[in-house]
Amino acid sequence: MNASLLHLTRRHFLGNAASGAAGLALSHLFSREAQAAMTTGQPHFPPKAKRVLHIFCPGGASHMDLWEHKPLLDKLHDTPMPGAAEVSFQGKNGNLMKSPWPFVPCGQSGKMISSLLPHLGAHADDIAFIHSMTSRSNTHGPGCVFMNCGFTREGFPSAGAWTSYALGSLNENLPTYIAIQDIRGEPPNGKANWSNGFLPAQYQAVQMTAQQPLRNLARPAGIGADEDAATRRFLTALDEQHAALHPGESDLRARMSTYELAARMQLAAPETADLSREPEHVHKLYGTADANDLKAAYARNCLLARRFLEKGVRYVSLYCASRASGVDGLLNWDAHKTLKADYERHCPILDQPTAALLTDLKQRGMLDDTLVLWTTEFGRMPTHQEGTGGRDHNPDGFTVWMMGAGVKGGVSHGATDELGRRAATDVTTVYDFYATVLHLLGLDHEKLTFYHNGANRRLTDVHGHVLRPLLA
């Protein structure tokens, strides 16, 4: 036996183990201190953007029917796709299918955008399109969570939660992060899309719609302002006393912070959520009284988003459509069977209100420090599904875009192949996308971490590069 091993007595072993444990504990403490410093609201470097508007269209919006013109599809319409027959999410695919709608040049850049989106097309010169996005899932739930959180599994923080954690609040009387869901319901995998994951609970989004902006904020009838304030002071004293006796309970601190915010929101939030304060010409711009109830509801959500952004909410997620249902394409962009009818129903809901929101932000000078994102979880196939007039899921190449603070407008980054099947030029990942978003917020995506389950976790996992061609 090695002589050095003979000296490894029980005392030596326990001493070395204790030293190792102390080192691990010290490392963990330093990690905690670094995290505490990260929540002071100080970016790593001067930011271009102070806040984010993230518009999400669940269901897999078709890139070659909305944003990326594919003339070869017109030429090869109803012919077999070159190569072996494709089997995708719902099975076998038929022949190639051209877009049912013409594309038209938009703006001074001449960007070709579907005629289905005339109002959004007017903003082409301000938008940076990413035509080579890819996903790691061809299924709605994991795909949505991946696009919003950077992981296909639930339990990870959303981009809004990471931003809130890193930069803090711009208005202490309002939530830092809001998720405005479509009147048709939650997106696939629901609240996981705006979850705090393993971050402290106060970084989860506050969920609302224009129809139900914030509930249970009003002071109960019969309780005066002085009595209400005295009650809150008493509860705060009890909470602080309990927290002092249980210093490791971060959930308790988060809950206390949430209740304190709710008390402050009693004054600020109802006023902000009151759309009746807007003049008639603004309501007309958005279409809040449109005869199409779904369009009017989404328009009110868009106006609500602008009001909260204007008041200092750091991150607003705005959803246009909801989770998948038993009737394909009725509630979201999942056009498996009847693409033409589905998109002629959805695009008018999206187009005018979203374009109005962009116009409103620009007129108010808010695009100077507001980053706008438009995403979906994946694209669609260039073929029709066998026996249908719709397209199947395609995670191998699709379009997302960004505009506003620090973004170069009127540009396109990457491309799918000539048929729109796969990303072929400057292939881009969700990690690259969020590395760029964080960069515009003044954050280094490799340094924004949180110690969880033995690892320093990141929004971008261990991947991602800033898309510098998109930066102004």
Backbone torsions as a table, in degrees:
resi	resn	phi	psi	omega
1	MET	NA	141.2	177.6
2	ASN	-55.8	132.1	-176.0
3	ALA	-62.6	-33.1	-178.5
4	SER	-65.4	-27.9	-179.9
5	LEU	-72.1	-25.9	-180.0
6	LEU	-64.5	-24.0	-178.5
7	HIS	-89.4	-0.5	179.2
8	LEU	-82.8	74.9	-178.7
9	THR	-73.9	171.3	177.5
10	ARG	-59.2	-39.5	-179.2
11	ARG	-64.7	-45.1	178.0
12	HIS	-60.5	-43.2	-177.1
13	PHE	-60.9	-48.2	-178.2
14	LEU	-66.1	-36.5	178.4
15	GLY	-64.5	-43.9	178.9
16	ASN	-65.5	-39.9	179.4
17	ALA	-62.7	-41.5	179.6
18	ALA	-64.0	-41.3	179.3
19	SER	-63.4	-40.9	178.2
20	GLY	-64.1	-42.4	179.2
21	ALA	-64.3	-39.9	178.5
22	ALA	-63.3	-39.5	178.1
23	GLY	-62.9	-41.9	177.8
24	LEU	-64.4	-42.2	-180.0
25	ALA	-63.8	-41.5	179.5
26	LEU	-64.5	-41.3	177.3
27	SER	-60.6	-42.0	179.0
28	HIS	-64.8	-39.2	179.1
29	LEU	-63.5	-45.0	178.5
30	PHE	-61.7	-38.2	177.8
31	SER	-62.1	-42.4	178.6
32	ARG	-63.0	-41.2	179.9
33	GLU	-65.0	-38.4	177.7
34	ALA	-64.1	-38.8	178.0
35	GLN	-65.5	-40.4	179.6
36	ALA	-62.1	-40.3	178.6
37	ALA	-65.9	-30.5	-177.3
38	MET	-70.4	-21.0	-176.0
39	THR	-93.4	13.6	-179.0
40	THR	-82.4	-3.5	-179.2
41	GLY	84.7	13.9	-179.1
42	GLN	-100.9	118.9	176.9
43	PRO	-71.4	169.9	179.1
44	HIS	-74.8	-30.0	-179.7
45	PHE	-153.4	165.7	-175.5
46	PRO	-55.7	126.1	-176.6
47	PRO	-85.8	155.9	168.6
48	LYS	-88.7	-33.8	-177.0
49	ALA	-115.2	143.0	174.6
50	LYS	-103.1	-25.0	-175.3
51	ARG	-144.9	164.9	-176.0
52	VAL	-131.8	135.0	166.6
53	LEU	-111.3	118.1	-177.5
54	HIS	-114.9	108.1	178.8
55	ILE	-93.7	124.3	-175.6
56	PHE	-123.9	129.3	179.0
57	CYS	-112.3	93.2	-177.8
58	PRO	-70.8	148.8	178.2
59	GLY	119.2	-12.7	179.8
60	GLY	85.8	73.3	-178.6
61	ALA	-69.3	135.7	-172.0
62	SER	-75.6	119.3	-178.6
63	HIS	-67.6	-39.9	-176.1
64	MET	-81.6	-0.2	174.1
65	ASP	-109.6	-5.5	-178.2
66	LEU	-125.2	-52.1	-163.8
67	TRP	-120.4	-28.3	-172.5
68	GLU	-119.6	109.0	-176.3
69	HIS	-72.0	131.6	-180.0
70	LYS	-127.3	83.5	-178.1
71	PRO	-57.9	-30.5	-178.5
72	LEU	-65.2	-27.3	176.0
73	LEU	-64.2	-36.7	176.0
74	ASP	-61.5	-43.5	-176.3
75	LYS	-69.5	-37.6	-174.9
76	LEU	-102.5	15.1	-178.1
77	HIS	-51.9	134.4	176.2
78	ASP	67.1	23.8	171.6
79	THR	-114.6	157.4	-179.0
80	PRO	-63.3	143.7	174.8
81	MET	-68.9	135.0	179.7
82	PRO	-55.7	144.3	179.0
83	GLY	95.7	-171.1	-178.3
84	ALA	-67.6	153.6	178.5
85	ALA	-59.6	136.9	-176.9
86	GLU	-92.0	133.2	170.8
87	VAL	-116.0	117.6	-176.0
88	SER	-115.3	-153.7	-168.7
89	PHE	-54.7	-48.0	-177.2
90	GLN	-101.8	12.1	174.4
91	GLY	120.7	-149.5	-172.4
92	LYS	-73.4	144.3	178.0
93	ASN	-105.2	151.2	178.2
94	GLY	-91.0	-146.5	-178.4
95	ASN	-76.2	169.1	174.7
96	LEU	-61.4	147.6	-178.4
97	MET	-133.7	120.1	177.6
98	LYS	-71.5	163.4	175.5
99	SER	-67.5	136.7	178.3
100	PRO	-68.7	-8.0	-175.1
101	TRP	-125.2	144.4	176.6
102	PRO	-70.7	154.6	170.9
103	PHE	-99.2	145.8	-177.1
104	VAL	-129.4	147.5	177.3
105	PRO	-70.7	138.3	-176.2
106	CYS	-127.3	139.9	175.6
107	GLY	67.8	-178.5	177.5
108	GLN	-68.6	-24.9	178.7
109	SER	-72.7	-18.1	-179.0
110	GLY	70.9	19.1	-179.2
111	LYS	-57.1	128.9	-179.3
112	MET	-82.7	117.8	-179.4
113	ILE	-131.7	149.2	-178.0
114	SER	-57.4	141.4	175.9
115	SER	-65.6	-10.7	174.8
116	LEU	-68.2	-17.6	-173.3
117	LEU	-124.4	60.9	-176.4
118	PRO	-65.5	-36.5	-178.7
119	HIS	-70.9	-44.1	177.5
120	LEU	-68.1	-33.0	177.6
121	GLY	-58.9	-28.5	179.2
122	ALA	-66.4	-15.2	180.0
123	HIS	-99.4	10.6	-172.8
124	ALA	-55.5	-35.6	-176.3
125	ASP	-72.9	-11.1	178.4
126	ASP	-101.0	-7.4	-171.2
127	ILE	-101.5	140.5	168.8
128	ALA	-106.1	109.3	-178.4
129	PHE	-86.5	138.4	173.4
130	ILE	-114.5	105.4	-173.6
131	HIS	-96.6	5.0	-174.7
132	SER	-122.5	28.3	179.6
133	MET	-69.9	147.5	177.3
134	THR	-132.1	157.3	177.7
135	SER	-126.4	164.4	178.0
136	ARG	-101.7	8.1	179.7
137	SER	-144.4	144.0	173.7
138	ASN	-108.1	17.8	-178.9
139	THR	-115.7	140.4	-170.3
140	HIS	-57.9	-54.0	-175.2
141	GLY	-57.5	-60.0	177.6
142	PRO	-60.6	-34.0	179.5
143	GLY	-65.1	-42.5	178.2
144	CYS	-64.7	-45.6	179.9
145	VAL	-63.3	-38.8	178.5
146	PHE	-62.4	-44.5	-178.2
147	MET	-68.8	-29.0	-178.4
148	ASN	-94.3	-24.2	-172.1
149	CYS	-124.9	-13.0	179.9
150	GLY	85.0	3.7	177.3
151	PHE	-139.6	146.7	-179.9
152	THR	-80.2	-14.8	179.9
153	ARG	-96.7	149.1	174.4
154	GLU	-70.6	162.2	177.6
155	GLY	103.9	0.3	178.6
156	PHE	-108.4	149.7	-177.9
157	PRO	-68.0	145.8	174.8
158	SER	-76.0	166.1	178.5
159	ALA	-60.7	-36.7	177.7
160	GLY	-65.0	-38.3	177.8
161	ALA	-66.5	-43.0	177.3
162	TRP	-60.0	-43.1	-179.5
163	THR	-64.4	-43.0	178.8
164	SER	-62.7	-43.7	179.3
165	TYR	-61.4	-41.9	-174.9
166	ALA	-76.3	-38.9	-168.5
167	LEU	-112.7	-14.7	178.5
168	GLY	72.6	-163.6	-170.5
169	SER	-96.2	149.3	169.6
170	LEU	-98.1	-10.2	179.4
171	ASN	-149.9	109.0	-173.8
172	GLU	-70.1	-9.0	-179.7
173	ASN	-98.3	1.5	179.9
174	LEU	-132.1	159.2	177.1
175	PRO	-60.4	151.5	175.1
176	THR	-77.2	-27.6	-170.7
177	TYR	-140.7	126.4	-179.0
178	ILE	-127.5	137.8	172.9
179	ALA	-114.4	115.6	179.8
180	ILE	-101.2	106.1	-175.0
181	GLN	-88.1	156.8	178.1
182	ASP	-67.4	149.2	179.3
183	ILE	-61.7	-20.5	180.0
184	ARG	-78.5	-6.2	176.4
185	GLY	124.3	-177.7	-178.2
186	GLU	-74.6	157.2	174.8
187	PRO	-73.2	170.2	174.9
188	PRO	-52.7	136.1	-177.0
189	ASN	68.2	10.6	165.9
190	GLY	45.6	-125.1	-171.2
191	LYS	-65.2	-15.3	177.0
192	ALA	-61.7	-22.2	-179.3
193	ASN	-72.3	-23.4	177.9
194	TRP	-126.2	29.0	-176.9
195	SER	-75.0	155.6	170.1
196	ASN	-82.7	-11.3	-179.0
197	GLY	56.7	-125.4	-179.6
198	PHE	-91.6	-0.5	173.5
199	LEU	-72.6	159.6	177.6
200	PRO	-52.0	150.0	-168.1
201	ALA	-62.4	-25.0	-176.5
202	GLN	-69.3	-8.1	-178.3
203	TYR	-93.6	0.9	172.3
204	GLN	-72.2	149.3	-179.3
205	ALA	-70.5	150.7	167.3
206	VAL	-85.9	123.0	-174.8
207	GLN	-91.2	138.2	-179.8
208	MET	-161.8	171.3	166.6
209	THR	-137.5	168.1	176.8
210	ALA	-64.8	-28.1	179.0
211	GLN	-73.6	-34.4	177.1
212	GLN	-132.6	73.6	-174.3
213	PRO	-62.0	-55.5	-179.3
214	LEU	-150.4	130.1	-176.4
215	ARG	-108.0	154.1	171.7
216	ASN	60.6	33.8	178.1
217	LEU	-96.7	-22.6	-175.7
218	ALA	-69.5	147.0	176.3
219	ARG	-67.4	134.7	-179.2
220	PRO	-58.0	146.4	179.0
221	ALA	-61.1	139.0	178.2
222	GLY	91.3	-5.3	178.6
223	ILE	-110.2	121.1	-179.4
224	GLY	-78.6	166.2	-178.2
225	ALA	-61.4	-41.4	-179.1
226	ASP	-65.3	-43.6	179.1
227	GLU	-64.0	-40.5	179.2
228	ASP	-62.2	-45.5	-179.7
229	ALA	-65.3	-39.8	179.4
230	ALA	-65.4	-39.5	178.5
231	THR	-62.5	-43.2	179.7
232	ARG	-64.5	-39.2	178.5
233	ARG	-63.4	-39.9	179.5
234	PHE	-65.6	-44.3	178.6
235	LEU	-63.9	-39.4	178.8
236	THR	-62.1	-40.9	178.9
237	ALA	-62.9	-42.8	177.9
238	LEU	-63.9	-43.5	-180.0
239	ASP	-62.4	-44.4	-179.6
240	GLU	-63.6	-39.1	178.5
241	GLN	-64.0	-44.0	179.3
242	HIS	-66.2	-40.7	-179.5
243	ALA	-63.8	-36.1	178.8
244	ALA	-64.9	-32.1	178.4
245	LEU	-79.9	-17.6	-178.5
246	HIS	-132.5	70.3	-171.6
247	PRO	-66.5	-18.7	-177.4
248	GLY	-89.2	-0.6	-175.1
249	GLU	-87.7	86.4	-179.2
250	SER	-67.6	-31.5	178.7
251	ASP	-63.3	-35.4	177.6
252	LEU	-63.8	-45.9	178.1
253	ARG	-59.4	-41.8	179.3
254	ALA	-63.2	-41.4	179.9
255	ARG	-65.6	-42.0	177.3
256	MET	-60.4	-44.1	-179.8
257	SER	-62.0	-38.5	-179.4
258	THR	-65.6	-43.9	179.6
259	TYR	-67.3	-36.4	177.3
260	GLU	-65.3	-39.7	176.4
261	LEU	-63.2	-42.4	179.9
262	ALA	-58.7	-38.8	178.4
263	ALA	-64.4	-42.6	179.5
264	ARG	-69.4	-30.9	-179.4
265	MET	-69.0	-18.5	179.5
266	GLN	-56.1	-30.5	179.7
267	LEU	-93.7	-44.7	-170.9
268	ALA	-82.7	-42.3	-170.3
269	ALA	-69.5	-45.8	-179.0
270	PRO	-58.6	-38.4	178.2
271	GLU	-65.2	-43.3	-179.4
272	THR	-66.0	-36.8	-176.9
273	ALA	-82.8	-3.1	-177.6
274	ASP	-83.7	96.8	-177.1
275	LEU	-71.1	-16.4	179.7
276	SER	-66.4	-14.1	178.0
277	ARG	-75.7	-11.9	-180.0
278	GLU	-82.3	142.0	178.2
279	PRO	-68.4	161.5	-174.9
280	GLU	-60.6	-37.5	-177.3
281	HIS	-65.9	-28.7	176.8
282	VAL	-71.4	-43.9	176.0
283	HIS	-59.3	-38.7	179.4
284	LYS	-67.3	-40.4	178.1
285	LEU	-56.9	-45.1	-177.3
286	TYR	-79.4	-30.3	-175.8
287	GLY	86.8	36.0	-175.3
288	THR	-69.8	-16.3	178.8
289	ALA	-111.5	22.4	-178.6
290	ASP	-59.1	148.6	179.7
291	ALA	-65.0	-25.6	174.8
292	ASN	-78.9	109.3	-174.9
293	ASP	-59.7	-37.9	-179.9
294	LEU	-67.2	-40.2	178.3
295	LYS	-66.7	-43.8	179.7
296	ALA	-61.7	-40.1	179.9
297	ALA	-65.9	-43.5	178.5
298	TYR	-66.8	-36.9	177.5
299	ALA	-60.5	-41.7	177.7
300	ARG	-65.1	-36.5	175.7
301	ASN	-63.3	-39.6	178.5
302	CYS	-63.1	-43.2	179.5
303	LEU	-66.3	-39.1	176.1
304	LEU	-61.0	-41.2	178.6
305	ALA	-59.3	-45.5	179.7
306	ARG	-61.8	-41.5	-178.0
307	ARG	-64.9	-40.3	179.0
308	PHE	-72.1	-38.3	175.4
309	LEU	-61.6	-42.3	-179.5
310	GLU	-62.6	-31.4	-179.2
311	LYS	-87.7	0.2	172.3
312	GLY	106.7	13.7	172.8
313	VAL	-67.7	130.8	-171.0
314	ARG	-72.3	-40.6	-173.6
315	TYR	-141.9	122.7	177.4
316	VAL	-119.6	120.7	172.2
317	SER	-98.2	125.2	-176.1
318	LEU	-120.5	120.2	-174.8
319	TYR	-103.8	133.9	175.8
320	CYS	-119.1	96.3	-176.0
321	ALA	108.1	175.3	-171.1
322	SER	-133.4	-161.3	-177.0
323	ARG	-69.3	163.3	177.4
324	ALA	-64.9	150.7	-179.9
325	SER	-129.7	-179.3	178.8
326	GLY	-70.6	-17.1	178.5
327	VAL	-107.9	106.7	-172.7
328	ASP	-55.9	133.4	169.4
329	GLY	78.4	-6.6	-177.4
330	LEU	-74.9	-35.7	-175.3
331	LEU	-104.9	-17.2	-179.1
332	ASN	-147.7	-165.5	-172.3
333	TRP	-89.4	18.3	-173.1
334	ASP	-86.8	73.3	-169.7
335	ALA	-87.5	74.5	-180.0
336	HIS	-75.8	-33.8	-168.7
337	LYS	-116.1	-41.9	-172.3
338	THR	-130.4	70.2	-176.0
339	LEU	-55.1	-48.3	-174.1
340	LYS	-61.4	-50.0	-179.2
341	ALA	-66.0	-39.8	-178.0
342	ASP	-63.4	-48.1	-174.7
343	TYR	-75.8	-29.0	174.2
344	GLU	-71.1	-14.5	172.7
345	ARG	-89.8	-41.2	-174.0
346	HIS	-81.0	-40.2	-172.3
347	CYS	-62.3	-41.0	176.2
348	PRO	-63.1	-29.9	176.8
349	ILE	-66.2	-43.4	-178.4
350	LEU	-74.6	-42.6	-161.4
351	ASP	-65.1	-66.7	-174.2
352	GLN	-62.6	-49.3	-178.2
353	PRO	-62.0	-41.0	-179.8
354	THR	-66.7	-44.0	178.4
355	ALA	-62.4	-38.3	177.6
356	ALA	-63.0	-40.1	177.8
357	LEU	-61.8	-43.4	178.6
358	LEU	-64.9	-42.2	178.0
359	THR	-62.1	-44.5	-179.0
360	ASP	-62.4	-45.9	177.9
361	LEU	-60.1	-41.5	-178.0
362	LYS	-67.8	-44.0	-179.3
363	GLN	-62.9	-32.1	-179.6
364	ARG	-86.1	1.3	-178.6
365	GLY	75.3	11.0	-175.4
366	MET	-78.6	-19.9	177.8
367	LEU	-68.8	-13.7	177.4
368	ASP	-64.1	-30.5	-180.0
369	ASP	-134.0	19.1	175.0
370	THR	-116.6	126.5	176.5
371	LEU	-95.3	125.7	-180.0
372	VAL	-107.9	130.7	178.3
373	LEU	-120.2	141.8	170.1
374	TRP	-126.1	124.3	-179.1
375	THR	-141.4	164.8	170.6
376	THR	-145.1	169.1	-171.4
377	GLU	-81.5	-25.9	173.7
378	PHE	-168.3	179.0	180.0
379	GLY	-102.5	-154.5	-178.9
380	ARG	-129.1	164.6	179.2
381	MET	-76.2	152.0	176.1
382	PRO	-76.6	-8.3	178.4
383	THR	-99.3	167.1	169.5
384	HIS	-93.2	150.5	173.1
385	GLN	-65.7	140.7	-175.8
386	GLU	-55.5	126.2	177.7
387	GLY	81.7	9.2	-178.0
388	THR	-135.1	175.3	172.9
389	GLY	-110.4	28.3	-179.7
390	GLY	-122.7	179.8	-178.5
391	ARG	-120.7	148.0	178.9
392	ASP	-89.9	174.9	-178.5
393	HIS	-65.4	146.3	176.6
394	ASN	-145.0	100.8	178.4
395	PRO	-87.6	-0.1	-171.1
396	ASP	-88.8	-5.6	177.6
397	GLY	178.7	125.0	178.7
398	PHE	-162.7	-176.6	-171.8
399	THR	-115.6	138.0	164.7
400	VAL	-133.4	169.4	176.6
401	TRP	-151.2	166.3	176.8
402	MET	-143.7	157.2	177.4
403	MET	-157.2	168.8	176.6
404	GLY	103.4	-145.1	-170.3
405	ALA	-53.5	116.7	174.0
406	GLY	79.5	3.0	-176.8
407	VAL	-101.6	136.6	176.6
408	LYS	-79.7	118.8	-177.5
409	GLY	-85.0	161.4	176.0
410	GLY	70.0	27.8	-179.5
411	VAL	-125.4	158.7	175.0
412	SER	-127.7	133.3	-178.5
413	HIS	-113.8	125.6	177.5
414	GLY	71.2	176.4	179.5
415	ALA	-165.2	153.5	166.9
416	THR	-83.6	173.7	177.9
417	ASP	-65.1	179.4	-172.4
418	GLU	-62.0	-19.8	179.9
419	LEU	-102.1	-8.8	-179.1
420	GLY	85.3	14.1	-175.6
421	ARG	-77.8	-45.5	-176.0
422	ARG	-137.4	150.1	172.2
423	ALA	-62.1	128.7	-173.6
424	ALA	-122.2	-27.7	-177.7
425	THR	-123.6	130.3	179.5
426	ASP	49.6	56.5	-178.0
427	VAL	-55.9	132.0	-171.2
428	THR	-122.4	148.3	179.7
429	THR	-118.5	165.6	174.0
430	VAL	-59.9	-33.0	178.5
431	TYR	-64.2	-42.4	176.6
432	ASP	-62.4	-42.2	-179.2
433	PHE	-57.7	-49.5	-177.2
434	TYR	-78.1	-25.8	171.2
435	ALA	-60.3	-37.3	179.2
436	THR	-72.2	-43.1	177.8
437	VAL	-58.6	-49.5	-179.4
438	LEU	-63.7	-37.9	178.1
439	HIS	-59.5	-43.2	-179.9
440	LEU	-66.9	-24.7	176.1
441	LEU	-86.2	4.0	179.3
442	GLY	83.1	22.9	-175.9
443	LEU	-120.3	134.8	173.1
444	ASP	-84.1	115.9	-174.0
445	HIS	-64.2	-20.5	177.8
446	GLU	-82.6	-17.8	-179.2
447	LYS	-100.4	-16.1	178.1
448	LEU	-81.8	97.4	-173.9
449	THR	-132.7	163.0	173.9
450	PHE	-145.2	126.5	-177.7
451	TYR	-73.3	120.2	-178.7
452	HIS	-150.7	128.4	173.5
453	ASN	53.8	42.7	173.6
454	GLY	86.7	5.6	-178.2
455	ALA	-143.6	151.1	171.8
456	ASN	-83.9	101.5	-174.4
457	ARG	-80.2	151.4	177.8
458	ARG	-133.6	155.4	171.5
459	LEU	-60.5	-34.9	-177.5
460	THR	-96.1	14.7	-179.9
461	ASP	55.2	-121.0	178.2
462	VAL	-117.8	25.3	-173.9
463	HIS	-124.5	-171.1	167.5
464	GLY	99.9	137.0	175.1
465	HIS	-136.7	142.1	177.9
466	VAL	-66.0	132.8	179.3
467	LEU	-83.7	80.5	-171.9
468	ARG	-65.6	-28.2	175.9
469	PRO	-61.3	-16.7	179.8
470	LEU	-89.6	-7.0	-174.8
471	LEU	-86.6	135.2	179.4
472	ALA	-71.2	NA	NA
